[in-house]
Amino acid sequence: MKNLGKIWKTNISSKLSIVELWNWKDRGRLDLVCLFLLVSSFSIFSQNTEPNPPKEQPASIVPPAQKSKTKELTSEQIDKKRDVLSKVLRYGTSQERKQALFELVSFPKEHAKELYLYLGEMIRTEKDLGMKVVILRTIAELQLSEYKDSVILLFEDPNEDVTKQAVTTAKRLKIPEAVPPLIEKLKKEDFTKNSNAVTLYLNALSELPNGKDASPFLQTKFKEKFNNSDTRAQIALFFGSVADSDADALLQDVAFDDALPTTLRCYSINALGKIKSQAAKPKLFELLDSLKKTAGKLDGKKAQSLKIYTIGALVLLGDKAVIQELNEFARDDDAMVRLRVIEFMGNMKDPAALEILNYKKDRDPSPKVQKAAKRAIDQIEGKEVKPLDLDQDASEKDAQTDK
């Protein structure tokens, strides 16, 4: 009973609303708590009951110690939980309904048909903006592509947060029908400004089936030099993501123009690697040579970014001649350049790199480089490795030097 008291103190809002929900059934407070404790495998009522949990402890519906003890629900418990979730979704407060949607994600799918049907009704009729966003996230999490039409309709919602989540949900569901309306939305945007909306649409289109249909329009926008350089940089990334070889010449014009911003050049170089541009290969090697000759004369960040992206593009092109360049840049004074180069070595899995990697593992002045070298060795030797905290995409942040 002592723990039960703590549960009620730490879940005041949930207690009140659920009591209101069950009052018409003349359920007592104790019966209700027991019901939730019985049917919910990881309910809000089984949260850690410490009054002030450490801030660094991740929020979790069930603490790790309790998760290991959780048993599968019986058929009767599943039926009861489904009944409770159904009623909360219909009659609960917004906060309670959001919690119910969170629990719906882990509810056994084979028993959730009725709840999924109601979710489809909610996305069509819900007025609360916060609820709309959570409904869209839940649909994405559950991969309920049958509600694709309702998701696409919300592209035109007057609320920006709802629109963003609708686009993100369409991307996660891989909805091909989302491509034409997204292209239309792109055409309404002002490309002379740095726009988060444009970035969102480009990112979604790059992952959607038939997203490449946006390329002809985007090639026109990429050519227009008066458009915002950051926006053009995002378009370059799009070309790489969809492997648009028709943009090869456009990307080369930008990648090797010393007068253009570094970010735009780096993203164009990255795209050239992704589209496997053989025509760009000689120019990439020339750029590396020029970076060596001008070492110390260029801005440090600018030189670092250009080195990283140029080497990365050559690795993507699969040219064995890049091994020589990797060995050379693995000795670069810039620790970030060494780190990226060593990551590339690991990805290439060429045993010829083992000698320098073993040296870097033991002797490099940077602990991060040492760790990357150990990981690269494991990759080459066929051992299982954990995903990196930092990958090449993270180095895109390093390219933000001269907007």
PyMOL commands that set and color helices and strands:
alter all, ss='L'
color gray80, all
select helices_A, chain A and resi 2-10+12-25+29-39+44-46+64-67+75-91+94-104+109-111+113-125+129-142+145-156+160-173+176-187+196-207+211-223+229-241+245-255+262-274+281-293+300-316+322-329+335-348+351-363+367-380+392-399
alter helices_A, ss='H'
color red, helices_A
deselect
rebuild
show_as cartoon
